[in-house]
Amino acid sequence: MQAIIFANRIGDELAPLDQHYCPALLPVGNKPVIEYTLEDIATSGISEVKLIISSQAQEVEQQLGDGERWGIRIEYFLSKPQEKTKSVLNRLSLPSNESILIIRGDIFRSPCIASFINFSRQFPNEFVQAKMANENAGMSMLPAAQPYLDGIDWPLINHGENNSVVTLVLHGLCNMLDSFQAYLQVNLSLARNDIPALTPMERSFTSANPEQDFYVGAKADTQGLDKQHAWGIIGENSKVDPSVEMKNTVIIGNDTLIDKGSVLESCLILPHTYVGEGLEVNNSILCKNLLINLNTDGHILVDDQALIGPSQLEANIIPSQTHFMTRLFILAILLISLPFWPLLATYSLIRVLLLKLKAKPIIQEMINDNLGQSLVVYSFNTPTRIISLLPQLCLVLTGQLDLFGAPAQIRYASGQNKHRLGVFGPVQLLLDEDAPEEERSLLMLEFDNNSSNTKYLSLLKQSLFMPKALHSQESVNKAIY
């Protein structure tokens, strides 16, 4: 049996936390939530997994790898953000007579997959609906679930009382992670050992609380936990000053620094976060420079690094990723092509006049470069994209753009700061300016995850012989694959 895990949810209901994590990678007890599903999958005996990912595909694949550490094999498939289940499955060309588990990997549930599979096998021709804590547990079994696939789309829906539906009530916790309160509560439940069959992996340290202990990760610098009237989880490589006071349940992520005199109570501090001296945090979620107050459901971005911020300051200037020899080659191309630029400008003018185009012969745009600065760029109004973008190669020489990368104008629903910006890329060369934002994002994701050594050469070759008006999705797919 194989499993298809859907982890393509955007998580905009958790904004602005979604700018740092997609739901599948949200840490629960310092472990991404999708890893709990993978562990449960492996325990159930399933070894083949198709993982449906979207806007943060690279981060998911980097975190999970090929699945070897769980004894499974993961095969990744890209989808549009929150694309309908039926649409994705149609593209996978699945066997029609094979039992296949479909499950959401971006919600938290107690271990239950083996029980669900064993129960479903008793009703091979019936749709089995799993409920846990009165919630849709986000699991189905093909082919019986074929008419009910909308139930696993986000947000999840229950099919109610239907004679053709068999309902399995499972015991345990099912959390949709669809609000700040829900996200905090699942972490607190794990820290309090309220979830059957799940215990934090860190070492146990006695606290002053007679009922609960602390779980502390490797290389964490903590002193005096036995005097704290609190309990919780402290992640790897984190440091908590001895003068810090903790109350109730506290979860501290990996690589986190809590400075002296701080007071933490019923809070969740996500990895790579610094909490400054004397700061009081109560019923809140902290993520780098983002503070979410759960008393008011409001959030603020803190600019003062002395209060909260990344535990290791990120460099403001990202060095160019374009190789020195490549930049020399680009310089040679610019020197050779420079005498032809007046001819290209003249051609662009004649084309605009003859075709009565609304655009100007020389197109001017304002963009943000790789250094976070705004600047004006120019391009020729020619039908061949690679030629029209020649003036922007100057920015590659200065390190402001890469040769290949996402367009500087692109806007992603999430993860927008994690893409290097470039002059050439599949969006710039293969899509029209009026292409839907969803199509632009998906195309960029597909190209980023293509591991072929010749993908850049194929892209340039394709763009040379593809006029702007003739771009089609079929041509795009050929260029990518």
N, C-alpha and C positions, 0 to 999 in steps of 0.2 A: 504494500500500500504506500502511496505517496501523499504528501500534504501540500496544499497551496495556502501560503500565509499572506494575508493582505496587510501591508504596512504603508499604505499610500495616503493616509489621512494627513491633512494639512495641519490641523490643530489650531485654527484661527480662533476657536472659542477660548483658548488660553493666551491670546495676545495680551501683552507683547512678549511673553515667555516663548512663543513660537519662533521668535527671531533667533533663539539660541538652541532650541531642541524641537525636532519633530516628535509627535507623540510616541512613536516606536522607540525612541532613544531617551525618553524621559527617565532619569535615574529614580529607581525605587530601591531604597536601601543600598545606594551606591552601585546599582546594577541596572543597565537599561531594561525597560519593561519587556521588550521583545525577547530578551534572553530567558525570562521565566517561561515563555511559550516554547522556546526551542528546547529547554531542558525537559519540559513536560512531553514534547513531541518525541525526544530521544528515549525517554523512559517508557513510552507507549510502544516502542518497537519500530517506529517509522524511521527510515533512513534516507529517503529522498524528499527534498523540500524545494518547491518553487516559491520564491519570495518576491512579492509584488511591491515595488518601491517607486518613489516619485521624487519630490522636490529636493530631498536631501539624500539622494541615492549614494553619492560618494561617501558621505559620512557613515551611512548604514553599512555599506560593503566594507569599509575600512574597519569598523567595529566588529563585525561578525566573521569576516573572512569567508573561507569555503565551508565552514561548519565542522571542521575536523575535530575541534576540541570537544564537541558534543557527540562525536561518532556519527554524524550525518553529512550528507552532501547538499550544499545549497546552490541552487541555480537562480540567478537574478533576472527579473523581467521588469522593464520600465513601463509605467503607465502615466496617464495624465493624473494630476492631483484629484483624489477621490473619484476616479473614474468608476462607472457602474461595473458591478461584479460580472454581469452577463457579457458586457463588452470585452472585458479582459479575458474571460474564459474562452470566448469565441476566437480570440487571437492565439490562444495556446494550443489549439487543435488537440484536445484531450480525447482519449478513448471513451466511447459512449457506454461501454459495459463494465468499466472498472470502478471499484469503490475508491473514492478519493475524498480525503478530509479537506474541507475548506474552513479556514479559521482566521479570525482577526488577530494580528500580532501587536496591535497598538492599544489594547486594553489590558488591564490586569485581572487575572483570575487565579484562584487556588488551583493546584494540580488536579486535573480532572479528565484529561484527554483519553487515557486508557479506559476509564469507566464509560465515557461517552461512546467510544468505538465498540466496546463489548456489548453495550446496550443496543446500539444501532444495528448490529449484526443480527439481532433477533427480529428486526423488522426491515429486511433488505429492500422491500418495495414501498416502504412508507417514509414520509418525511418526518425525521425526529428533530424536535425542537428542544434545545437545552436551555434550562433556566437555572440561574444561581443567584441567590439573594434577591429574588423576584426581578432579576434583570435578564435580558437576552444575553446568553453567554457567548454569542458570536461564533457558533460552530454549526456546520452542516456537513452532510455526507452525500456526495454524488454517487449515482445518478438520481437517487430518489428526491434530492432537494432541487432539481432543475427548475420546477415551476415556482420555487419560493426564494430564489436567489436575492430578491430585493431586501430580504431580511438581514443580510450581512453587509449591505451598503451602509455608509455612515450618513446620518445617525442610525443606529440599529433600531429595528422595529420588531414588535411581537406579533405573531400571527393569530393570537387570540384563540378562542375555542372553535376548532374546525375538526370535523369528523375525520378528515384525512391527515391530521397532524397528531403525532405522538409526542407528548411532552415528558422529558426526563428532568426531574428536579434534582439538582446537584447541591451538595452542602459545601459551604465555603464562602469566600469573598469574591465578588465580581465588581470591579470598579471601572467605570467608563473613562476616567481621567478627562472629564469634560468640563471641569471647573477647578479653580484654585483650591477651594475647600476639599473637593474630592481628591485632588492630587496630594495635598498635605495629609489627609486622613489615611490614605493607603500607606504612606511612609510611616506615620505614627503607629498604625496597626502592626506593621512588620517589626518596628522597634520594640513594641510591647509584647511581642510573641503571641499576637491574637490570631494569626493565620495558621491553621492546621497544616502540618507537614512542611512549613517554611520557617527557617531560622537564619538570621543574618550570618554570613560566612566569617565575619571578623571574630577575633578572640574575645572572650567574656572577661570583663573586669567588674569587680564588686563596687557598688556605689553606696552612699549613705541611705538610699531608699531600701527598705527591707524586702520589697517585692520584686524589683526589677534591677537589671544590671546594665552596664555599658558594653557595647560591642565595638572593639577598637581594631582598625586595620593595621597592616604592617607598616613599620617605620613612622608611625604617628607619635608625635611628641606631646604627651599628656601627663600631667602630674596632679596628684590630689583628687583623683576621681572618687576615692572612697569617702571624701568629705562633701561631695555634691549630692544634694537632695533631688536628683534627677536621674534619668536613664535615657538611653538612646543609642545612636550609632555614630562613630567618628571614623572617617575614611582614611585611606592610606596617605602617607606623606603629609598629613595635616598637623598643624601645631596649635594648641590651645594654651594660652598663657595661664600659669597657676592662679592668677588673681581673677580670672573669669568666673562669674557666677552663673550656674545653670539651674533651671527649674523645670519641672514636669518633663515632657519628652522633647529631646533635641536631636536632630539629625544633621550631621556636618559632613559635607562631601569630601572627596579626595582632593589633595593638594590645596587645602584651604587654611588660611591663617586667621585666628581669632586673637586680637590684640588685648593688652592688659586692661582690666577694669570693665570689660564688656559684660552685659547681662543678657542671657539668652533664655527665653521661655516659650515653650510650645512653638518651635520654629523649625524651618527647613532651610539649610544653607547649602546651595548647590556647588558642585566642584569648581575649583579655581577662583574662589571668592575670598576677598579680604574684608574683615570686619574691624573697623578702627577702634582706637582707644575710647573707653567709656561709653560706647554705643549700646543703647538698650533696644533689643529686638524681641517683640512679643507678638505671637500669633501672626507670623509673617513668613514669606518666602523671599530669600535673597539669591540673586544670580548675577554675579559680577557687579555691575553698577546699577542693577535693577532691584528695586525694593517693592514688593507686593504686600500691602497691608490687608490682611484677611478680615479685620474688624470692619473696614469700610469698603472692601473689594476694590480699592483704588491702588494705583501704582505710580511711582515716580522714578525718573532716571537721575541718579546722583552724579554730579560732575566733580565733586570733591573727593579725590582719591584717599584723603585722610579719613573719610567716613566709611564708604564701601567702594569696592572696585575689583578688577581682576587681581588675583593674588600675585601674578607675574605680569607686569605691564607689557603690553604688546607694542612692538615698534610701530611708530606712526608712519614710517616710510618703508614700503615693501620693496626690496631690491628687485631689479628687473630679472625675469627668468629667461630672457633671450640670450643665447650664447654669444660670446664675443665674436667668434668667427661668422656667425649668422649676421651680426650687426655690420661687420665689414662687407659681407656680401650685399646686404641691403644698401649700404653706402655706394657700392659700385653700381647697383641698379639705378639708384637715384641720379648719379652723375651721368650715366648713359642716357636715361630717359628725360633728363631735364630739358634738352633742346627741343623735345617734342611736346612739351607742355603747352606752349602757345598754340600749336596745331590742335591739341586736344580741346583747349578752351574755345577755339574757333569752331571746331566741329560741334561742340556742345551747344554753342550759340545758334548755329544753323539748324541743328536738330530741334531745339526748343521753338524756333520760329516756324519751321516747316510743319511740325506736329502740333503746334499751338499748345505746348505744355504749360501748365501753371507754374512749374518749378523754374528756378533760374539756371543759367548755364553752369555757374559755379555755386554749389550748394554749401551754405554756411550753417554750422551747428554748434551748440554749446554742450559740452560733455564734462563729466568728472573723470579724471584719469586715475591710474593706479596709485598715485600719491595722494589722492583725495582732493586734488585741486581742480578748479573749474577753468576751462580754456576753450577757445574757439578752434574748430577744425574745418577743413575744406575738402570737398570732393568734386570730381567732374561729373556732369550729368550725361553719362554715356551708358549704353545698354549693357556693356560688359562690366560686371561688378569689380573684378580684380583690377581693371584699368582705372575705373572711377575712384578707387581708394588709394591710388598711388601717393597723393600728397600727404596722407596720414602716416606713411612709412617714416617720415621725419620724426614722429613721436616715438617710434621704436628705437631710433638711434639715441634719443635722450632718456630712454628708460621709462617714459610716462605711459606707454602701452606696450604690450607684448605683440609679437608677430601674429600668434594665434591665441584666441581667447574669446570670451563673451563680448558682445557689442557694448560699448559704453552707455548706450541708451536703454539697455534691457532692464526690465523691472521684474523681479521674482517675488512671488508671494512670501517666500521665506528663503533664508540662506543667501540673500543678495550680496552680502559683503564677502562671501567665500569664493567668488569667481574672479579669476584674473581677467582683466580686460585686454582685448587685442584688436588689431586692425582686421585680420581675416578670421573667419569662423563660419560655421554652417548657416547661422542666422544671417550674417552679413552677405554671404555669397549665394545663398540658395532660396531665400524668402524675400517676398516683396515687403515694403515698409508697412503696408496695411494688413499684414498677416496677423491673425488673432494672437494675443499675448500667450494664451495657453499653448498654441502650436509652437511659438518661438521658444518657450521654456522647455517643452518636451523634446524639441529637436536638439537643443543645447545639451540636455541631459543624456540623450542617446549618444551624441557625439563624444561627450566626456567619458562615457563608459565603454566606448569602442576601443578595444585593446590592440587593434591592427596596427602594424608598423608602417603601413602605407596609407593611413587614413588622411593625412595632410596632403600627400601627393595626389590622391584620388580627388580630394575636395578641390584643389586648385585646378586640376585637369577638367573636372566637371564644370567649374565656373567659367572657364575660358570659352566654352562652346555652348553656354546656356544664357541666351539673352534674358533680360529682366522679365519680359512679358510671357516667356515660355516656361517659367519655373512651375513645377507641379510636385505634388507629394510623391508621385512615383519616382521622379528624378531625384528628389531628396533622399528617398530610401536607398536608391542605388549608390548615392554618394556616401551614405553612412556605412552601408554594409558591403 
